[in-house]
Amino acid sequence: MKHWIVALAVVAMLGMTGLANAGSGKKSHGGIHGKIQSISGNTVTLTVGGHKNPHTVTVTLATGATIMIDGASGKLDSTLVGKRATVDGAENNGAVTSSTITVTTKHHAKKPAA
C-alpha cells in the first residue's frame, strides 16, 4: 500500500509541475539555445529559433547568476557576441529571467558521415 501512495504522490507532483509551467512560454529541453547578439550589463540579447522561426529574446540575468564559458566560470563581455549560448528559464513574450548562462566559444566540427 505504501508503494501505491508514494507512486501517486510522485504522479501528483509531476502533474502540478506541468500545470505550473503551462503557458509560461517556450523552453527547449535543456534550456533556451541561441546566438548572442548583444550584452549590456546583466542583459543578454539572443537570436533563437534557427532558420524556421528566427526571433530575438532578451535575457535578464538574476543577481548572482552562474556564468559558464567553455565549462569554466567567467564574465560576460563583448568578445562573446556571436557565440552560442544556453540559458535556463522559459521565454515569455520575448523575455527570459535566468539564473544560468552557458556560452560556447569553440566551434565543434561535424563528424563525417560513416
Secondary structure, DSSP 8 states (H G I E B T S, - for coil): -HHHHHHHHHHHHHHHHHHHHTTS-B--TTSEEEEEEEEETTEEEEEESTTTS-EEEEEEEEEEEEEEETTEE----GGGTTSEEEE-S-BBTTEEEEEEEEEE-S--------
